[in-house]
């Protein structure tokens, strides 16, 4: 089986993202790699989506997820809803409305990947929306602890999970559900393909290894919480994908 141009681009950008994540894990200032890692993640996700949906629909779905995530972040920074009281530092630039642009890009890239997981597991309708929202929120079990330790954002009050409040995860579920609705509306009935499942799986594996063995100090709790949760979603989606 030969790779089409879109899938080939997806594979190349995913491989580049993995290499950059390895480099960041060994770097003294890993936060400097964040924007480029997220950009490569998004490029890979869009490329794999384009292979299934075509470039226009893939870009539209990505753009819809980016705008949804950005709107939620702006409201969150200004009001504390729906995530809780938090603020971004000045490390990530550029920022628009107090929100780093790369944060919105991350919503788009992982939103597409989580949607592919949802399609692989659940039938159409609210079940798919709920599974996709939970799969995307599972990623934040890694994301928030990592970004807080790098000083990219801060919470006004300590929460139960590595200083992160429960309201954050409730907010993620809500916003992620809207992201799933937007992507599903644009993507239609066409399945997004296994490339996006690979993006989700690679993120799960890389983050698990990073927290378990690379970061200083390591964090076995986060490695287990994120690895088991994202791993369960990825394994279920892959199993059902190969059964079809």
C-alpha positions in Angstrom: 0.0 0.0 0.0 1.4 3.4 -1.0 0.9 6.6 0.9 -0.8 9.5 -0.8 0.6 12.9 -0.5 -1.6 13.9 2.5 -0.8 10.7 4.4 2.9 11.0 3.6 2.8 14.6 5.0 1.0 13.3 8.1 3.6 10.7 8.7 6.5 13.1 8.2 5.2 15.8 10.5 4.2 13.2 13.1 7.8 11.8 13.0 9.2 15.3 13.3 7.0 16.0 16.3 8.2 12.9 18.1 11.8 13.9 17.4 11.2 17.4 18.7 9.5 16.0 21.8 12.5 13.8 22.5 14.7 16.9 22.1 12.6 19.0 24.4 12.7 16.3 27.1 16.5 16.6 27.1 16.6 20.4 26.9 17.3 22.8 29.8 14.5 25.0 28.5 11.8 22.6 27.2 9.1 25.3 27.0 11.0 26.8 24.0 9.9 23.8 22.0 6.2 24.0 22.9 4.9 26.1 20.0 6.7 24.1 17.3 5.6 20.8 18.8 2.0 21.9 18.8 2.4 23.2 15.2 3.7 19.9 14.0 0.9 18.1 15.9 -1.7 20.2 14.2 -0.1 19.8 10.8 0.0 16.1 11.1 -3.7 16.0 12.2 -4.8 18.2 9.4 -2.8 16.2 6.8 -4.4 12.9 8.0 -7.8 14.4 8.1 -7.3 15.8 4.5 -6.5 12.2 3.3 -10.0 11.2 4.4 -12.1 14.3 4.0 -10.2 16.4 1.4 -8.2 19.5 2.2 -11.1 21.9 2.4 -13.2 19.9 4.8 -10.1 19.1 6.9 -9.1 22.7 7.2 -12.6 23.7 8.0 -13.0 21.1 10.7 -9.6 22.2 12.2 -10.5 25.8 11.9 -13.8 25.2 13.6 -12.1 23.4 16.5 -9.5 26.2 16.8 -12.1 28.9 17.0 -14.2 27.0 19.5 -11.2 26.4 21.8 -10.0 30.0 21.4 -13.4 31.4 22.3 -13.6 29.2 25.4 -10.1 30.2 26.5 -10.9 33.9 26.1 -14.1 33.6 28.1 -12.2 31.5 30.6 -9.4 34.0 31.1 -11.9 36.9 31.5 -14.5 35.2 33.6 -13.1 32.0 35.1 -15.9 30.0 33.3 -15.8 27.2 32.4 -12.4 26.1 33.6 -11.8 28.0 36.8 -9.7 31.0 37.7 -6.4 30.9 35.7 -4.0 33.1 33.7 -1.4 32.6 31.1 2.2 33.7 31.6 4.1 35.7 29.0 6.1 32.7 27.9 4.0 31.7 24.9 3.6 34.2 22.1 1.9 35.6 20.2 -1.2 36.1 22.4 -4.6 37.5 21.3 -6.9 38.6 24.1 -4.6 37.1 26.7 -4.6 33.7 25.1 -1.6 32.2 23.3 -2.4 31.4 19.7 -0.7 28.0 20.0 -3.2 27.0 22.7 -6.1 27.4 20.2 -4.0 25.4 17.6 -3.6 22.6 20.2 -7.4 22.4 20.6 -7.7 22.0 16.8 -5.0 19.3 16.4 -6.0 17.1 19.3 -9.6 17.8 18.7 -9.3 16.1 15.3 -7.4 13.2 16.9 -10.0 12.7 19.7 -12.8 12.8 17.1 -11.2 9.9 15.3 -11.1 8.0 18.5 -14.8 8.7 19.1 -15.6 7.6 15.6 -13.7 4.4 16.2 -15.5 3.6 19.4 -19.1 5.0 19.3 -22.0 5.2 16.9 -23.1 8.6 15.6 -25.0 10.9 17.9 -24.5 11.9 21.5 -22.6 8.8 22.4 -19.9 9.8 19.9 -19.8 13.4 21.2 -19.4 12.1 24.8 -16.7 9.6 24.0 -14.8 12.3 22.0 -15.1 14.8 24.8 -13.8 12.3 27.3 -10.9 11.3 25.0 -9.9 14.9 24.5 -10.2 15.6 28.3 -8.0 12.6 29.0 -5.2 14.4 27.2 -5.4 17.2 29.7 -4.4 14.8 32.5 -1.0 15.2 30.9 -1.2 18.7 29.5 -2.1 20.8 32.5 0.5 19.3 34.9 3.2 19.6 32.3 2.3 23.2 31.3 1.9 24.3 34.9 5.4 22.9 35.9 6.8 24.8 32.9 5.2 28.1 34.1 3.0 28.5 31.0 -0.1 29.2 33.0 -1.1 29.3 36.7 -4.2 28.6 38.8 -5.5 31.0 41.4 -6.1 28.2 43.8 -4.5 24.7 44.2 -6.6 21.8 43.1 -6.8 18.1 43.9 -4.8 16.9 40.9 -1.3 18.3 40.9 -2.6 21.8 41.8 -5.3 21.7 39.1 -8.9 22.2 40.2 -11.8 19.8 39.4 -13.5 22.7 37.6 -10.8 22.6 34.9 -11.7 19.1 33.9 -15.4 19.8 34.0 -14.7 22.8 31.7 -12.7 20.6 29.4 -15.5 18.1 29.0 -18.0 20.9 28.1 -15.7 22.6 25.6 -14.5 19.3 24.2 -18.1 18.3 23.6 -18.7 21.4 21.6 -15.5 20.7 19.6 -16.8 17.3 18.8 -20.1 18.7 17.6 -18.3 21.2 15.3 -15.9 18.6 13.8 -18.7 16.1 13.4 -21.0 18.7 11.6 -18.2 19.6 9.2 -16.8 16.1 8.7 -20.1 14.4 8.1 -20.4 10.7 7.8 -16.9 10.1 6.3 -14.6 8.3 8.7 -11.4 10.3 9.4 -9.1 7.3 9.1 -6.4 5.6 11.2 -3.8 8.3 10.8 -5.5 10.4 13.4 -5.7 7.4 15.7 -2.0 7.2 15.3 -1.6 10.9 16.4 -3.7 10.3 19.5 -1.8 7.1 20.3 1.6 8.7 19.8 0.7 11.6 22.1 -0.4 9.1 24.8 2.8 7.0 24.6 5.2 10.0 24.5 3.5 11.8 27.4 3.5 8.6 29.5 7.2 8.0 28.9 8.0 11.6 29.6 6.3 11.7 33.0 7.4 8.2 33.9 11.1 8.4 33.0 12.2 11.7 31.4 11.0 14.7 33.3 13.0 15.8 36.3 11.4 15.1 38.7 9.4 12.2 37.2 5.7 12.0 38.1 4.4 8.4 38.3 0.9 9.6 39.2 0.4 11.7 36.1 2.1 9.0 34.0 -0.4 6.4 35.2 -3.5 8.6 35.2 -2.9 10.0 31.7 -1.4 6.8 30.3 -4.2 4.5 31.4 -7.0 6.8 30.4 -5.7 7.8 27.0 -4.4 4.3 26.5 -7.8 2.8 27.1 -9.4 5.1 24.5 -6.7 4.4 22.0 -6.7 0.7 22.5 -10.5 0.5 22.1 -10.5 2.6 19.0 -7.7 0.5 17.4 -9.4 -2.8 18.3 -12.7 -1.8 16.7 -10.9 -0.3 13.7 -9.2 -3.6 12.9 -12.5 -5.5 13.4 -14.3 -3.6 10.6 
